[in-house]
Every structure is written in structure tokens, then in C-alpha cells.
Amino acid sequence: MHTIQSILTRCPHQVSPCHQHKALEIDQALRLGTPFTALGGKRVRCRNGLVRFKLGCAWRLLYRISANGYVPHSLVSRQCFERELKRRRALKP
């Protein structure tokens, strides 16, 4: 199981301290039971079970919805996030 700290340390890019601090605040609020919508989170419509949070204009923090609550999934750049969504989006007939 991933923790927010492991996600932040495994990120290959240099994430600024203010974005790291915001990610830790979001994680703590989710663990305390705050709804993700109150924290600025949005469901990823084309990927069921994922919630995204914007960390500034360049970073997206992804959480997976599980039976036990929210689990940190990854921290990606905005460009990588959009590219991944386009790649995984199912084409409608």
C-alpha cells in the first residue's frame, strides 16, 4: 500500500516544498474524513475509482477510491495526466 510520503519521494521530478505541503494537507484531511469535493478534488470520469487534486498549475495528485477510503495513487505532471487519460479513454462507437 502506498503512502503519500512514498509517492512524494518516488516522484522523479523536483516538486516544490509548497506543493509537497499541499499534498500532505490533502492526505491528512482525507484521513480525517473530509469529503474530497470540499478539498477541491474531482472524480476522473473516464477512469472509475480515481480522484484528482490540482497542486498548482503543473501537478496532479491522484487518489484511488477503495473500500477502506482513499489511497494515494500517484503524483504526475499535468501533461502526463492528460496524455494518460487520452490513452486510456474508451472510444465511443
C-alpha positions in Angstrom: 0.0 0.0 0.0 1.3 3.4 -1.0 1.6 6.3 1.4 1.7 9.9 0.5 5.3 10.1 1.7 6.4 7.3 -0.5 4.6 8.9 -3.5 6.4 12.2 -2.9 9.8 10.5 -2.5 9.4 8.3 -5.6 8.5 11.2 -7.8 11.3 11.5 -10.4 10.8 15.3 -10.7 11.6 18.1 -8.3 8.3 19.0 -6.6 8.4 22.3 -4.8 8.0 22.3 -1.0 4.7 24.2 -1.2 3.2 21.6 -3.5 4.5 18.8 -1.2 3.0 20.6 1.8 -0.4 20.9 0.0 -0.3 17.2 -0.9 0.3 16.3 2.8 -2.6 18.6 3.9 -4.9 16.9 1.4 -3.9 13.5 2.6 -4.4 14.4 6.3 -7.8 15.9 5.6 -8.9 12.8 3.7 -7.8 10.6 6.5 -9.8 12.7 8.9 -13.0 12.1 6.8 -13.3 15.4 4.9 -15.1 14.8 1.6 -12.8 15.1 -1.4 -15.1 17.7 -3.0 -14.6 20.1 -0.1 -10.8 19.8 -0.8 -11.1 20.6 -4.5 -11.0 17.0 -5.7 -12.8 15.8 -8.8 -13.7 12.3 -10.0 -11.9 11.2 -13.1 -14.9 10.4 -15.3 -13.1 8.2 -17.8 -11.2 6.2 -15.1 -13.6 4.8 -12.5 -12.3 4.8 -9.0 -9.8 7.7 -9.4 -10.0 11.2 -7.8 -7.7 14.0 -8.8 -6.5 17.1 -7.0 -4.7 20.0 -8.6 -1.5 21.0 -6.9 -0.8 24.3 -8.7 -0.9 24.5 -12.4 1.6 21.8 -13.2 0.9 18.9 -10.8 -2.0 16.4 -10.3 -2.3 14.3 -7.2 -4.3 11.1 -7.8 -6.1 9.0 -5.2 -7.8 5.7 -5.7 -11.1 5.0 -4.0 -11.1 1.7 -2.1 -13.3 0.0 0.4 -11.1 1.5 3.3 -11.3 5.0 2.0 -8.9 6.9 -0.2 -5.4 5.5 -1.1 -2.7 7.7 -2.7 -2.1 6.5 -6.2 0.4 8.9 -7.9 1.7 12.4 -8.4 2.0 13.3 -12.1 2.6 16.4 -14.1 -0.4 17.9 -15.9 0.9 16.9 -19.3 1.4 13.3 -18.3 -2.0 13.2 -16.7 -3.8 14.4 -19.8 -1.7 12.1 -22.0 -2.6 9.1 -19.8 -6.3 9.9 -19.9 -6.3 10.2 -23.7 -4.5 6.9 -24.0 -6.9 5.0 -21.7 -10.2 6.6 -22.7 -12.5 4.2 -24.4 -13.7 5.2 -27.8 -17.4 5.5 -28.2 -19.0 3.8 -31.3 
